[in-house]
């Protein structure tokens, strides 16, 4: 960027502040779009891929149907049925259409007998068709968080507040707490940074805008 500054600054000084701000906004908008595209591709500015996640927890799949005889203390045993159900070491959890019409949890120790068990996997309604849960920083590449500011003197891209703190941890590869009892050394994943193509784009935009002053 230093080489650009040496010949651009004298030409920018000839522009009115309003025109400089407009040019800065155009460059900032284009640059933010390129940053978003690079983050979507999971790549650092130098073209290397982001380090993959380590120890990612696999999401459990819901099963289709479970029918069983269930006995609550002080009540007679009765047949229950849940759909889209999950099993934990101590419970069954699913949608009880017949009785509650809502999600319910049943303790396994109170199940007298299983009548029918359908282990057919059920598509996760939280996952959009054709989408991937592998991409990192989906929110951080959103324009709501990746803010662009332009003035007559400069243009900047970055994050603010708590989001800036999170972004810096990944940008610089810092150690940070996962919870109250555990810390983790996050690998460096550059969210912000100019690639050679970004510099060339800025150069081309400046040449197009300042061409008449440069050559005439």
N, C-alpha and C positions, 0 to 999 in steps of 0.2 A: 504493500500500500504506500510505502514511502516514495517509490518512484512515481506513483500517480500524483501524490501530493505536490511534488516538485513542479509539475507543469500544469496541474489542474487549478491550484489555488489562485494564481494570477488571473486566470480566465473566469473563475467563479466570482472573483471580486468585482468583475464588470457587470454582473447580473444584479437586478433588483432583489431585495430580500424575499419578496413574494415568489419570484421565479426560482430562486435558489431553494426555497422550501418545497415548491412543487416538484422540482427535480429530485430533491432528497427523498420525498415521499415515493416517487416512482421507483427509485433505486431500492428503497427499503422494502417496498411491496414485492418487487421481483426477487430480491435477495431472500426475503422470508419464505417465499414459495419454494425456492431452491433448497433452503434449509429443511423445510418440511418434507420435501421429496427425498432428501438424503436420509433423514431420520426414518422415514417410512421404509427405505431400503436397508435400514440397520447398518449403516456404514459411517466410519469416521471421515473427516475431511480429507485425509490422505488416501482414502479408497479402501482401507482395510475394514473387514467386517467387525461389528461389535462382538465382544466375547459373549458366548452363549450363557444363558442362565444355568446355574448349578443347583441340582437337587430340587427341581420344580415338582411340586406335588401334583400327582395325577388326580384328575377329577373323577369321582365315582359316577357310574352310570345308574340311572334309575331302572327298575325292573317293572314289568307290565302289571302283574296281579298277584295278590296273596290272599287266600281265604283260610280262616282258622277259627277254632273255638277258643274264646277268651273268657277268663273268669276273674272278675274284680272282687275284692274283699266285700262281703256282705251282699253280693249279688249272685244270681244264678248264671251259670256259664251260658254264653250265647255265641252265635256265629257272627264273625266280623269279616269285612273285606276291605282291603285297601289297594289302590292302584298307584302307579308311578312311585313305587316304594323303594326305600333303602333299608339296608340292614347294618346295624352296628353290633359290637360284641354283646350288648345287653338289651337292645331294643329293635323294634321294627318302626319305621316312620314312613307315612304315606298319606294319600288323600282318601278319606273315609266318605264315600259318596252316599251310602245308605243311611247312616246314623247322624253324623255331625255335619256332613257337607263341607268339611274343612280338613286341613292337615291335622293328623293325630299321631301321637306316639304311643306304642304299646310295649310293655315290658315282656321280654321273652319268658321270664319265669312264671308268668301268668297265662301263657298260651298252653291250653290243655292238649290240643291236637291241631296239626296242620292238615287242612282238607285239600287245598289245591295251591300249587306254587308255580307261577309262570315267570321264568327267568329271562324272558325276551327283553333285550335292552330297549329302552325308550329314548327317543331323541330328546336331548336337553333343550327345553324351550327357551333357555337363556342364551343359547348360542345361535346366532343368525346363520342362515344357510349360506354357504360359500365363504364364511369368515374364518379367520385363523386367530387362535388365542396366543400364538407364539410371538407376535410382534411386541416389542417393548416400546414404551414411551408414546403410546397412542394419544394420551391426553396432553403430554408435553409438546407435541407437535401441533396441537390445535391453536388457532389464532387467538383463542380466548386467553391462553396462557403465554404463548410466544408473542410478546408484544413488540410492536414496531413504533418508534417515536421519531418524528422528523421535525427539523427546524431549519431556519435559514443557514445555520452554521454546521449542522451535523445530522446524521441519521444513526439510530442505534437499534439493535435487536437484543432481546433478553427477557428475563423472567423477574417477577417481583415477589416479595414477601416469602411465605412458606414454600411456594413453588420454586423460588430462586434457590432456597437452601437445599431442596431435594435435587434440583438440577446440578448444583455445584458439586454435590457428593459424587454424582456420576461423571460429570465433566472432568473432575480432577482425580477420580479414583480414591475417595477418602474412606476412612473407617467410620462407621456410624452405627448407632443402636438399631437393632431389629425390633426389640421389645425391652422391657425393663430388666431382663436377665441376660440378654445376648447381644453381642456386637458382631459386625461383619465387615470384612475388607472388600468394598465394592470395586470391581475392576474399572479402569478408565474407559468411558464411552463418551466420546465428544459429541455433545448436542449442538454446540455452536462452533463455527469456524469457517474460514473462507477457503475454498478449493481454488486451484488454478483456473478452473472454468468460471467460478464466481468472479474472480478478478478480471478475467477477460470480458465477462458480461458487463461489469461495471464500466470498464474501459470503453466498450462499444457504445453503451448508453451515453456516456459523457461525450464521446466523439460525435455522436448523432446530434446531441443537444447543443454542443459548443462548436460544431463544425464551422459555422459561418465566421465565428470569431477567430478560430484557429487558422483559417486559410484566407481570410479576407479582410 
